[in-house]
Amino acid sequence: MTTAIPMSNRRKVFITGANGLLGQKLVAQLLEKDGFLVVASGRGECRLPGNGFDYVSLDISDEKEVEKVLSELCPDIIIHGAAMTHVDECELNQEACYDANVNATSYLVNAAEKIKAHFIFVSTDFIFSGEEGPLDENAAPAPVNYYGETKLECEQLVKACNTKWAIVRTVLVFGIAHDMSRTNIVLWVKSSLEAGKEIQVVDDQFRTPTLAEDLATGCILIAEKEAEGVFNIAGPDFLTPYEMANIIAEYFGLNKGLIKRADSSTFSQPAKRPLKTGFLIDKAREQLGFEPKTFQTAIGILAKQINLARD
């Protein structure tokens, strides 16, 4: 028989971007564990289901507000997942992107230093050029778009900070929000093919798609082990979106003939995308015991979640 950990011995985790996909998964998984007190935060009201956690409305681009909230709460761990992530919006609205990504991270890092919190920052494969992949933690960054530039600058802030830190780099995160409010490659391919629509999918970009639940698990393993440094937390399969679409169609028994191969030059987008990224996850496997789901298994998990959401 296991004994519950007393409240006074539990470590307090503060999560930014808790209303987002990763935030939802982090809160859900942390609540299943006994060793943590969870404080979720986001801009505006709480959109998370259930209870068992505290919620703070916080604009992380407001330096004084960040300082006040974190000095009062004094969390042991901060998991900073909030960011402006829409790559084309970042390219077109660079001031807003810098404020949401770099300034906000700077304020959170400063506050974390004062309370000596373990600062866990969620980064991206878009800090890389896309000339080669999959990459390990020592690959040299060279972003090709503004979003990637801001995330790299955030990483540099975190690495220079005077408290315990970890950087979680991830790739093409997909999953289902509790209210089905977000689309992803699985939902898009499934709904398009079910409607009999022909879809064009690129076959010259390579990624290691990551289930949101696996990313949350990776972040929590870092918190539990008080790990420091850079960790690649991603799925195990190195695939193009075209290959992903075919796996999705096969899983749901849909018409693969509607999936048309395209290359990146077919699409006109404000921000350039790195062609080949994806991550090697040997370090996370060895040091954290991280073991992500295959893309095929992840589709099965999403299929169950879709059915539950419809019931």
ZASEPA-562650 format. One line per 2 residues: number of its first residue (from 1); their letters; for each residue x, y, z of C-alpha. Coordinates in nm, 2 decimals. Layout:
# ZASEPA-562650
NUM> A> X:Y:Z ~ ...
END
This chain:
# ZASEPA-562650
1> MT> 0.00:0.00:0.00 ~ 0.14:0.34:-0.10
3> TA> 0.11:0.64:0.13 ~ 0.01:0.98:-0.01
5> IP> 0.28:1.24:0.00 ~ 0.19:1.52:0.25
7> MS> 0.10:1.85:0.09 ~ 0.39:2.02:0.26
9> NR> 0.64:1.78:0.08 ~ 0.49:1.82:-0.27
11> RK> 0.67:2.03:-0.52 ~ 0.48:2.32:-0.67
13> VF> 0.48:2.33:-1.05 ~ 0.38:2.65:-1.24
15> IT> 0.28:2.60:-1.60 ~ 0.26:2.88:-1.86
17> GA> 0.02:2.83:-2.16 ~ -0.19:2.59:-1.96
19> NG> -0.50:2.64:-2.18 ~ -0.30:2.52:-2.48
21> LL> -0.26:2.16:-2.60 ~ 0.07:2.09:-2.41
23> GQ> -0.06:2.27:-2.11 ~ -0.38:2.06:-2.10
25> KL> -0.17:1.74:-2.12 ~ 0.08:1.86:-1.85
27> VA> -0.20:1.94:-1.60 ~ -0.38:1.61:-1.66
29> QL> -0.06:1.40:-1.62 ~ 0.06:1.60:-1.31
31> LE> -0.27:1.55:-1.14 ~ -0.23:1.17:-1.17
33> KD> 0.09:1.19:-0.98 ~ 0.12:1.23:-0.60
35> GF> 0.43:1.45:-0.57 ~ 0.32:1.78:-0.72
37> LV> 0.09:2.08:-0.65 ~ -0.02:2.22:-0.99
39> VA> -0.06:2.59:-1.06 ~ -0.19:2.64:-1.42
41> SG> -0.17:2.98:-1.58 ~ -0.28:3.14:-1.91
43> RG> -0.41:3.46:-2.06 ~ -0.77:3.51:-1.96
45> EC> -1.00:3.27:-1.79 ~ -0.93:2.90:-1.73
47> RL> -1.04:2.68:-2.01 ~ -0.91:2.36:-1.86
49> PG> -1.15:2.08:-1.75 ~ -1.18:1.93:-1.41
51> NG> -1.03:2.05:-1.08 ~ -0.75:1.96:-0.84
53> FD> -0.53:2.25:-0.95 ~ -0.51:2.62:-0.90
55> YV> -0.54:2.86:-1.19 ~ -0.38:3.21:-1.23
57> SL> -0.47:3.45:-1.51 ~ -0.14:3.60:-1.62
59> DI> -0.01:3.80:-1.91 ~ 0.35:3.68:-1.93
61> SD> 0.45:3.98:-2.14 ~ 0.38:4.21:-1.84
63> EK> 0.71:4.21:-1.64 ~ 0.56:4.35:-1.32
65> EV> 0.28:4.10:-1.32 ~ 0.52:3.81:-1.38
67> EK> 0.74:3.92:-1.10 ~ 0.45:3.97:-0.85
69> VL> 0.28:3.64:-0.93 ~ 0.59:3.42:-0.91
71> SE> 0.73:3.59:-0.60 ~ 0.40:3.52:-0.43
73> LC> 0.36:3.17:-0.55 ~ 0.72:3.06:-0.52
75> PD> 0.70:2.75:-0.73 ~ 0.98:2.49:-0.72
77> II> 0.94:2.42:-1.10 ~ 0.83:2.64:-1.39
79> IH> 0.74:2.47:-1.72 ~ 0.73:2.75:-1.98
81> GA> 0.53:2.62:-2.28 ~ 0.35:2.94:-2.37
83> AM> 0.46:3.11:-2.70 ~ 0.35:3.27:-3.02
85> TH> 0.39:2.97:-3.24 ~ 0.20:3.04:-3.56
87> VD> 0.51:3.06:-3.79 ~ 0.36:3.29:-4.06
89> EC> 0.20:3.52:-3.80 ~ 0.54:3.55:-3.63
91> EL> 0.70:3.65:-3.97 ~ 0.43:3.91:-4.04
93> NQ> 0.40:4.05:-3.68 ~ 0.76:4.04:-3.56
95> EA> 0.72:4.29:-3.27 ~ 0.43:4.09:-3.12
97> CY> 0.63:3.77:-3.17 ~ 0.93:3.91:-2.99
99> DA> 0.72:4.04:-2.71 ~ 0.54:3.71:-2.66
101> NV> 0.84:3.49:-2.70 ~ 1.17:3.67:-2.60
103> NA> 1.05:3.94:-2.36 ~ 0.81:3.70:-2.18
105> TS> 1.08:3.44:-2.14 ~ 1.32:3.70:-2.01
107> YL> 1.07:3.81:-1.74 ~ 1.00:3.45:-1.64
109> VN> 1.38:3.36:-1.63 ~ 1.44:3.67:-1.40
111> AA> 1.16:3.57:-1.17 ~ 1.28:3.21:-1.16
113> EK> 1.63:3.32:-1.07 ~ 1.50:3.51:-0.76
115> IK> 1.30:3.21:-0.63 ~ 1.56:2.95:-0.74
117> AH> 1.30:2.76:-0.94 ~ 1.39:2.48:-1.19
119> FI> 1.32:2.65:-1.52 ~ 1.20:2.41:-1.80
121> FV> 1.17:2.58:-2.14 ~ 0.99:2.43:-2.44
123> ST> 1.18:2.50:-2.76 ~ 1.15:2.38:-3.12
125> DF> 1.32:2.22:-3.42 ~ 1.26:2.55:-3.61
127> IF> 1.59:2.69:-3.45 ~ 1.76:2.48:-3.72
129> SG> 1.83:2.54:-4.09 ~ 1.67:2.22:-4.22
131> EE> 1.97:2.12:-4.42 ~ 2.01:1.79:-4.23
133> GP> 1.83:1.57:-3.99 ~ 1.75:1.40:-3.77
135> LD> 1.96:1.60:-3.52 ~ 2.10:1.55:-3.18
137> EN> 2.13:1.80:-2.89 ~ 2.47:1.93:-3.01
139> AA> 2.36:2.03:-3.36 ~ 2.44:2.39:-3.45
141> PA> 2.13:2.62:-3.47 ~ 2.07:2.84:-3.78
143> PV> 1.70:2.94:-3.80 ~ 1.54:3.03:-4.14
145> NY> 1.24:3.22:-4.01 ~ 1.16:3.48:-3.74
147> YG> 0.98:3.24:-3.51 ~ 1.30:3.02:-3.50
149> ET> 1.51:3.33:-3.43 ~ 1.30:3.42:-3.13
151> KL> 1.31:3.07:-2.99 ~ 1.68:3.05:-3.03
153> EC> 1.72:3.38:-2.85 ~ 1.50:3.24:-2.57
155> EQ> 1.73:2.93:-2.54 ~ 2.03:3.16:-2.50
157> LV> 1.85:3.35:-2.22 ~ 1.77:3.02:-2.05
159> KA> 2.13:2.88:-2.08 ~ 2.27:3.20:-1.93
161> CN> 2.03:3.20:-1.63 ~ 2.14:3.17:-1.27
163> TK> 1.91:2.89:-1.17 ~ 1.87:2.52:-1.26
165> WA> 1.74:2.50:-1.62 ~ 1.64:2.25:-1.89
167> IV> 1.55:2.31:-2.25 ~ 1.30:2.07:-2.42
169> RT> 1.33:2.07:-2.80 ~ 1.04:1.92:-2.98
171> VL> 0.89:1.87:-3.33 ~ 0.55:1.89:-3.50
173> VF> 0.34:1.84:-3.18 ~ 0.00:1.69:-3.25
175> GI> -0.29:1.58:-3.03 ~ -0.65:1.65:-2.94
177> AH> -0.75:1.93:-2.71 ~ -1.03:1.84:-2.46
179> DM> -1.28:2.06:-2.65 ~ -1.16:1.95:-3.00
181> SR> -1.07:2.32:-3.06 ~ -0.75:2.25:-3.25
183> TN> -0.68:2.08:-3.57 ~ -0.37:1.87:-3.64
185> IV> -0.24:1.66:-3.93 ~ -0.44:1.35:-3.82
187> LW> -0.77:1.53:-3.80 ~ -0.71:1.73:-4.12
189> VK> -0.62:1.42:-4.33 ~ -0.90:1.21:-4.18
191> SS> -1.18:1.48:-4.22 ~ -1.06:1.57:-4.58
193> LE> -1.05:1.21:-4.70 ~ -1.38:1.13:-4.53
195> AG> -1.53:1.42:-4.73 ~ -1.38:1.29:-5.05
197> KE> -1.15:1.59:-5.09 ~ -0.82:1.56:-5.27
199> IQ> -0.53:1.69:-5.06 ~ -0.18:1.80:-5.15
201> VV> 0.08:1.70:-4.90 ~ 0.45:1.78:-4.90
203> DD> 0.70:1.50:-4.94 ~ 1.02:1.71:-4.91
205> QF> 1.00:1.80:-4.54 ~ 1.11:1.55:-4.28
207> RT> 1.00:1.56:-3.92 ~ 0.97:1.33:-3.61
209> PT> 0.60:1.40:-3.52 ~ 0.54:1.41:-3.15
211> LA> 0.23:1.32:-2.96 ~ 0.13:1.59:-2.71
213> ED> 0.10:1.34:-2.43 ~ 0.46:1.22:-2.50
215> LA> 0.59:1.58:-2.49 ~ 0.42:1.64:-2.15
217> TG> 0.56:1.31:-2.02 ~ 0.91:1.42:-2.13
219> CI> 0.88:1.76:-1.94 ~ 0.75:1.58:-1.63
221> LI> 1.04:1.33:-1.64 ~ 1.28:1.63:-1.64
223> AE> 1.10:1.78:-1.34 ~ 1.09:1.45:-1.15
225> KE> 1.46:1.38:-1.21 ~ 1.56:1.75:-1.16
227> AE> 1.75:1.71:-1.49 ~ 1.95:1.99:-1.64
229> GV> 2.06:2.07:-2.00 ~ 1.91:2.03:-2.34
231> FN> 1.69:1.73:-2.42 ~ 1.53:1.63:-2.75
233> IA> 1.17:1.51:-2.67 ~ 1.01:1.39:-2.99
235> GP> 0.84:1.09:-3.16 ~ 1.06:0.80:-3.28
237> DF> 0.95:0.80:-3.65 ~ 1.13:1.01:-3.92
239> LT> 0.86:1.09:-4.17 ~ 0.75:1.33:-4.44
241> PY> 0.39:1.48:-4.41 ~ 0.31:1.28:-4.72
243> EM> 0.41:0.95:-4.55 ~ 0.22:1.06:-4.24
245> AN> -0.10:1.12:-4.45 ~ -0.07:0.77:-4.60
247> II> -0.03:0.61:-4.26 ~ -0.34:0.80:-4.14
249> AE> -0.54:0.70:-4.44 ~ -0.44:0.33:-4.40
251> YF> -0.53:0.33:-4.03 ~ -0.88:0.47:-4.09
253> GL> -0.94:0.27:-4.41 ~ -0.96:0.58:-4.63
255> NK> -0.89:0.64:-4.99 ~ -0.51:0.70:-5.03
257> GL> -0.56:0.79:-5.40 ~ -0.69:1.13:-5.28
259> IK> -0.35:1.21:-5.13 ~ -0.13:1.40:-5.39
261> RA> 0.24:1.43:-5.35 ~ 0.37:1.80:-5.35
263> DS> 0.69:1.98:-5.26 ~ 0.74:2.29:-5.05
265> ST> 0.76:2.52:-5.36 ~ 0.39:2.44:-5.43
267> FS> 0.28:2.65:-5.13 ~ 0.33:3.02:-5.09
269> QP> 0.39:3.11:-4.72 ~ 0.53:3.42:-4.56
271> AK> 0.78:3.22:-4.35 ~ 1.03:2.98:-4.49
273> RP> 1.02:2.63:-4.33 ~ 1.33:2.41:-4.26
275> LK> 1.31:2.11:-4.49 ~ 1.47:1.84:-4.29
277> TG> 1.48:1.84:-3.91 ~ 1.35:1.57:-3.67
279> FL> 1.53:1.47:-3.36 ~ 1.74:1.19:-3.23
281> ID> 1.62:1.10:-2.88 ~ 1.89:0.87:-2.75
283> KA> 1.99:1.12:-2.46 ~ 1.63:1.14:-2.34
285> RE> 1.59:0.76:-2.36 ~ 1.91:0.70:-2.16
287> QL> 1.90:0.98:-1.90 ~ 1.52:1.02:-1.85
289> GF> 1.38:0.68:-1.95 ~ 1.17:0.86:-2.21
291> EP> 0.99:0.62:-2.46 ~ 0.75:0.79:-2.70
293> KT> 0.47:0.62:-2.90 ~ 0.52:0.54:-3.26
295> FQ> 0.32:0.75:-3.51 ~ 0.09:0.45:-3.58
297> TA> 0.02:0.39:-3.20 ~ -0.04:0.77:-3.16
299> IG> -0.31:0.76:-3.43 ~ -0.48:0.48:-3.24
301> IL> -0.48:0.70:-2.92 ~ -0.62:0.99:-3.11
303> AK> -0.89:0.77:-3.27 ~ -1.01:0.67:-2.92
305> QI> -1.00:1.04:-2.80 ~ -1.21:1.15:-3.11
307> NL> -1.47:0.88:-3.03 ~ -1.48:0.98:-2.66
309> AR> -1.52:1.35:-2.75 ~ -1.82:1.27:-2.97
311> D> -2.00:1.06:-2.71
END
